[in-house]
Amino acid sequence: MANGDHRTVNKNLLHHPDSVFNQPPPLEEYNLFESDCALKEAVQREGGGWIDAEAREFGELLGKPETIHLGVLANRVTPELRTHDRYGNRIDEVEYHPAYHQLMRLGVERRTHSLPWIDSRPGVHVARAALVMLRHQVDEGTSCPLTMTFAAIPSLRLQPELATEWEPLALSSTYDPRPVRAAQKSGVLFGMGMTERQGGSDVRANTTLAEPVNKGGNEYIVTGHKWFCSAPMCDAFLVLAQAPAGLTCFLLPRWAPDGTRNAFHLLRLKDKLGNRSNASSEVEFRRASVRLVGEEGRGIATIMEMVRHTRLDCVLGSAASMRKAVAEATHHAAYRSAFGRLLIDQPLMQNVLADLCLESEAATTFALRLARAFDRAPEDAHEQKFARVATAIAKYWITKRTPAVVAEALECLGGNGYVEESPLPRLYRDAPLNSLWEGAGNVQCLDVLRAMQKDPGTVEAIRQELSSASSFNSIFDAFVESLISTKQIGFNEEFGARWFVERMALALQAAVLIRSGNPQIADIFCHARLTRNPGLTFGNLRSKQGVALLLERARPKVQKG
């Protein structure tokens, strides 16, 4: 029996209106890192073990009730737009609750926006991934500007003079939210603007126009709009606009070269389903000053350097959301009794919970393997090809699975999970976001097909990754043989792209689990996900074998209560 017997109740209290029993304590006063076996093991296995001490300290801080409450406040008291001051001057500012700024400061001081660009140790992307996944479980909204700042650096470096000017401030470990010129600040943040009303993901349909100030120079004037611009109080943005040679990437600072506010006008804030701590805006550029990034006409290639890294964080964030949902569900079940037994001791609930734990482990394990590919890609051709295609595969699959995991976890709490005082409703509203950000599901699947058709090296990278796990599990071997024997790996027609990418995602998750050193968990995954008739909902495990192990690995260890 977990956490003691909560079924013994003083009969004198049964009819007292103020008596409270059979209610779990809040999930707080626990170490988010120490309680996550899958994450701890993956960090070591993938080469980022040197971050353990910091991750442990950070996990302890994030599990404190006062830190958890910051996430509650930042989402309850949402950002407010102020287009003008009281005198009628245009200011285009967004006001946030102080909790938002405290959460941002936590992320910046822990270098979640900068670590791979300031630390040359092996496994630095893996180390950062651990910190990102921990912080994300307290608040998703503040992850957005931190991610965009992290991801902007590779694109910025394509224009060396801009990198020299902006990179030191972007990589600063000081959070400075003041709306002043970058030269007056101790740290800056980056955003991005790609999509427009008429195009969405089809950025080639963009109509925002860029006019060169001087022929052959790198200064331009842009006129147009962006339909989605998240974290609009960032200090600079990478935006796409149509230049004479075609779609081009530009850096748009909040302040113009002459020291005045740039013509970057906020129209309104989006009233979003979730991600409420993070402002997302519609913006207009009315002859705003910008500077060229990369080559004119190669805007998509330039900004894709940023997109590739934001997609990695979509995977990390979704895996973190799964982890948070599973932690809440297993914690609740360990304390809540129904029909004479703790929920966690009831066979059908064990099946549901273990299936959720399995999905979360597979997501975390795959996400950290992907982070290792980012670490090794600069020197290893296989890892570079693997990262190119596996990022889109993981982004498609893990972000798609998150809403289902969160919904099932919410159901484990019953009505207690459906009220706003529970963290589950916020998780539920946030869950679909990462499947939309940086290209929705169809975009990811088509990107996988395009990459494999264009570069046979990506196909070989997937083959090698799967082959490295062969001969350990017969179900896995048969599944991979079926996938590869079609002789169409990477060349499936568009209509079947989702089917194809889903099967590759499952095969890659299984391969990583097989190599992870937990054969029992890998075996459960192969039986549950790779067989001919897998269940379509959680709670369809065929055997009790390994269930106790999954639950023990996932359930958070609360220090008091």
N, C-alpha and C positions, 0 to 999 in steps of 0.2 A: 504494500500500500504506500502511495507517495505522500510525503509531507505530513504524515500523521493522520489520525482518524478524526475527521471533522463531522462525523455523524452523531457523536454523543452530545446531546443537548440537554441543558438543565431544564427539566420539565416546568419549573416555576417561571421560566422565561417565555414559554411557548405562546402565551396569550398576551404578553406585554407588547404594546404597540411600538415601543422603541427598541425592541430586541432585534439584533441583526446577527444571523448565523448562516452558515452554508454560502457565504459570499467570499470569493477569492480576494486576497490582498492585492493592491495595485502592483503592476509589474514595474518596480523601481528598486533602487538600491541593489542593482546587479551590474556586473561587468559585461558589456556587450561583446567584447572580444573573447574573454575567458569562457563565456557561455556558448560560444559558437565553434564547435569542434571542426566543422567542415571548413570554416574560414581559417582557423588557426593552422590546420594541417596543410591547406592549399598554399598559404603564404610561405610556409617552410619548403614545401615540395617544389614550388615554382621559383624559388630563389630570392624571396624577399624577407627571409627570416630575421635579418638585422633590424627590422622595424618592430619586432615583437614587444620590446620594452615600452616603446612609445605607444603602440597600439593598445597595450594593456592599460597604460595610464589614461589614454584617451577613452577607452571603453568604460573605465571606471567613472570618469567625469560625465560621460554621456548617459550613464545609467542613474545619475542622481536625479531626484524628483525635481529640483529646481531647474536643471538643464532640460529635462523632458517638458516641463511647463513652458519653457521658452518657445518650443515648437507649437504648443497649444495656443499661446498668445499671438504669435506671429501669423497664425492662420485665422484666428478669431477676429482680430482687429486688422482688417485688410488695408492694403495701400490705398492712398487717396491722391488723385491728380489735382494739381494746382497749375493751370495754364498761365494765370496772371497773378501778380501781387495786388494788394488792395488799392494801389494807385493806377492800375491798368497796364503796368509794364509786363511784357511777355516774359515768363520765367521757365515754363515747361519743366516743372519739377514734380516728383512723386514723393509723398511723405509716407514713411513706414513707422510701424510701432517699434519702440526701442528693443523689443525682443528680436526683431529681424536683424538689427545691427549687431546685437550680441552674438547671434548665430553666425552671421557673416564674419565677425571677428574671430570666432572659434575656427572657422574653416581657413581663413587666411593665415592665422598664426600657426596652424598645423600644416601649412604649405600644400593643402589639397589642390590648389590652383597652380602650383609651380614645381613640385618636387622633382619630376623627371628632367626639368630644364636647369636645375641648380645643383643636383647631386649626381655624380657620375658612378656611384656604386652599382654593381650588377643587381638586377632585380628591382630597380627603382620604380618601374611602372607597377609591379606587383605590390610593392610596399605602399605606394600611393593608393592603389585599388583598395587595400585593406582600410586605410583611413577614410576614403570616400564612402565605402559601404557602411562603416560605423556611423559617420556623421549623418548620412542620408536617412538613417532610421529615426532621427529626431525631427528632421524637417526636410521635405523634398524641395520646396520652393527655392530655398537659398542655394541649393546645389546648382541651379541654372547659371547664375553669373560666375560662380566658381569654375564650372565646367567650361564655359565659353572663354574665360580668360586663359585657362590651361590650354584649350584647343586652338586659340588664336596664334600662339607662338610659332608653330611650323609654317603657317601662311605668312606671318609677318616677316619671317626670316628670308622669304623670297625677295624682299626689298630691303637690302642691308642697311641703308641709311635710316629707314623707319625703325628697323629692329634696334639699331644703336640708340635711337631717340626714346623709344617707348618701352623696350624690354626691361631695362632695370627697374622701372616703376611697376610694370606688370608683374614682375617676379618678387616684388617686395613682400615681406611678411608683416607689413603694417597695413591695417584696414583704415582707409581714410575716405569716409563717405561725403566729405564736403563738396558742394557744387561749385568748385573753383577750377581755374586752369590747371592742366596737368603739371606745369612747371612749379606750381605752388603746393603740390601734394607730395605726400610721402609714400603713396601707393595708388595704383589705378586698376580699374577693371575693364574688361572688354565684353562687348556684345556683338550681335550679328543681325543683319537684315537681308533676307533673301526673297521671301515670298511676297507676292502682290495679289490684289483682289482677283484679277482675271486669271491668274496662272496657278497659284498654289505651288505644288511640287514641280510644276513645269516652268522652271525659272527662265527657260529660253523665251517664254512669252512675256517676260518683263518689259515694261515700257519706260521705266525711269531712265532719264537721259543724262549723259555726262558730256560736257563740253570742255575741251582743253582750254586752259587760260592762255598758255603760250605753246606754239607748235614745238613738239619735241620735249616739252617739260613734263613734270609729273604732277602738276597742280591742275585740278579740274573743278567745274561747277556742276552740281547735280540738281535736277528738278524732277520730282516724282513723289512716290510714296512707298511704304511697306505696310502690308496688311497685318503682319505679326512682328512685333519687335519686343522681345522679352527683356526684363531688367533694364528699362530705358534710362535709369540713372547711371548706367555705366559711363565711363569717361571717353570711350571711343568705340566705334563699331566697324566691322568689316561688312560692306554692303556690295551688292551687285547692281550695275547700271549699264545701259547701252552706250558704249563709246563709238567713235567713228569706225574702229576695227571690229566691233562686236561686243558681246557681253564681257564685262571687265570687273575686276575686284578693286575696291577702293577702301581707304581708311577715312572714316568720317569722325572727327573729334567733336565733342560737345561745344568746344570753343573755337572760334575762327582765328586765323593767324593774326588778325588785328586786335585781338583781345576781347572782342564782343562775342555774345552768344551766337553760336552757329545757327543757321536757319533750319534747325531740326525741331519741328513742331509736333508736340504730342496732341492728338485729336481726342482720344478717349482711351480708357482702360477696358480691356475685355472682361466681361462678366463670365468667368470660366467655371466649368464643372468642378475642378479641383485646382491644386497647385496655387492656392489662394494667397499664400504669403508672398508669392512672386508676382509682381506687376507685369502684365503683357499689354502692349499698347499698339495703337494704329498711329503711324507717323507720316508726316509730309516733309519733303525737302523742297524748300523754296529758294533755289539757287544757293545751296549749301556748299561750303568749301570742303573738298576732299583731296586725297593724294593717292596716286596710283600704287597698287600692290601687285607685283608680278607683271606679266606682259599684257598689253592691251589686246583684247579679243580672247584671252585665255582665262576669263574670270571663273568659269566652272572648275577648271583644273586647279586654279589657285585656291579657291575657297574649299575645295574638296579635301585639302590638307587639314583644314579645320574640322570639316564634317566627319572625317574618319575618326578623329579623336573624340568628338562629341558622341558619336555612335558607340564608342567603347564605354563612355559614361552612361549611356542609356542602358546598356547591358548591366553595368555595375549597379546602377540605381534600381533597376527592376529586381535583380537578385537580392538586393538589400531590402526592398519592400516585401518580397516573399519571406525573407528571414524574419522580419519584424512581425508579419502576420502569423507565421508558424510559432514564433516565441509567445505571442499573446494567446494563441489557441492552446498550446500545450501547457502553459502556465495556468490558464483557466481550468482546464480539465484535471489538472493535478490537485485542485482545491475544491472543485464543485462536485457535489453528490447528487444523484438522481436515482430513484427507485432502489435505494438501499446500498448503492455502491458509488465510489468515485468514478467520474466519467472516464478517467484515464485507465481504469481497470476494466472497463466494459468492452468486450471483444469488437463490436461493430465500430465503436468510437476509436478504438485502437487502430483499426483498419484505416479509417478516414485520416486520423492524425499521422500515422506512419506514412501513408501515401503522400500527404502534404510535405512531411519531412523529407521524403525521397526526392520530390520535385525541387525543393529548396536546395538540398545538397547538390543535385545535378546542376542547378543553375549557378551556384557559387563556384563549384569545381570548374565548370566550363568557363565562367567569367575570368577566373584567375589564370587559367591556361591561356586565354586570349591576351591577358595583360602580359604574360611572359613572351608571347609572340611579339608584342610591341617592344619589349625590351631587347629582343634579339634580332629584330628585323633589320636594323642598320648594317649588321655584319653577317647575316645568315640569309641566303637567298630562299631557302625553304621556309623559314619563319616569316619572311617578307610576303611570300606568296600565300602562305597560310593566313596571315593576318588580313591580307586583302580580301579574301573570300569569306573567312570564318567570322569576321566582324559583322558582315551583313547577315550571315546565317544565324549567328547568336542574337543579333539585334531583332531579327524577325521572330525567332522562336521564344526567347526568354521574355521579351516584352509582351508577347501574345499570351503567354501562360500566366502572367502575373495577375490579371483581373480575376481569372478563375480561382487561383490559389487564395487570393484575398477574400473573395466571396464565400468560399468554403470555410475558411478560417472564421469569418464573421458568423457563419451559421453555427459553428462549434460553440460560440458564446450565447447563442439563442438571442432573446430580446435584449440582453445586456450588450450584445455586440452591435445592435442597431440604433442605439441612442448616441447622441453626439458627445456625451461625456466619455465614451469609449474611443480609443484611437482607431478602431476599425473603420468607422464611416469616412474619416479623412483618408486613410489608406485606400479605401475602396474608390473614392473620387479621384485620387491621384493615380491609381493603378493604370488606366489606359494611356496616360500621357506619353510615356516613353515609346509606345508603339507608333505614335503620331509624329513625335519630334524627329527631325532629320530624316524624314521619309517614312511613310506608312508601310504596312506590310507588303503591298504589291510592289512598291518601289524597291524594297529590300530584295524581294524574290527576283525581280527582273535584273537587279544589279548583280545578283549571284550568277544568273544565266549569262549575262553580258560579260562578266569577268572571266568565266570559264570558256566561253566561246572565243574571246579575244586572246586569252593567255593560257595555253595548255599547261603552263607551269603551275597554275592554281589547281588544276585537276590533279596533277601529280602530287601536289602538297597534301591534298585531302586523302589521296590514296595512301601516301606514306603514313599519315597520321592514323588512319584506320588500321593499316597493316601492323603498326607497332603494338597493337592490342590484340592481334589475332592469336588463335590457338589456346586461349585461356577460358573461353566460354563458347560453347557450341551454338547457343542461340544467337549470340553476337556474330559469330562467323557466318552463319547462314543468312542473317539479315544483311550483312555487308556484301556477301556473294550475290544476293538477290539485287542489291542496289547497283553493284558494279557490272553484273553480267548482262544488264540491258544494253551494254555498249553505248549507252546514251548519257553517261555521267557528264554533266555540264552542258549537254546539248538538247535537253528536253524542250519541247515546244512551250510557248508562253502559257497556253491554257492550263497545263499541268504543273506550273512552276511552284505553286504552294505545296502540292503533294511531294514534289521532289525535294524542296528545301527542308520541309518538315522531317523527311526521312534522313536527310543528311545531318540535321541537327540532333536527332535522336541517336544516330550512329556515333557522332562525335562526343555527345555526352556520355554514352556508354563506354567509348574508348578511354576517355579521361578517367572515368570511375574505375575501370579495370586496372589502369596503371596507378591508381591512387593508393594502393596498398590496403584497401578495404574490400576484399573479395566478396564478402557476404552482401554488402550493399550493392556492389556491381551486379551480383547475381540477381538480387531482387529487382534492380532496375531493368535488366535484360528480360526477365520474366514478365514484368509489369508493362513495359513499353515497347518491346520489340517482337512480341508474339503476334500471331495472326489476328486475334480478336481482343485487343486491349480494351479495358473499360473506358467509357467516355466521361465518367465522373470520378472524382476522388473517392477512395474507399473500395476499390476493386482489386486489391491484392489477393492473390490466390492462396497464399500460405501465411501462417503465423511466424514462419522462420525469419528471424532478424528484426521483427517488429519492436521488441524490447530494446534492441540496440539503437534503432533509429530514434525512438522516443527519448532514450537517455542522452543521446548525442545532441538532440535539438532543444530539450527543455531547459530554460534558463535557470541558473542557480541564484536564487534571491538570497541576499545576505541577512535579511531580517523579515519578520512577518510570519 
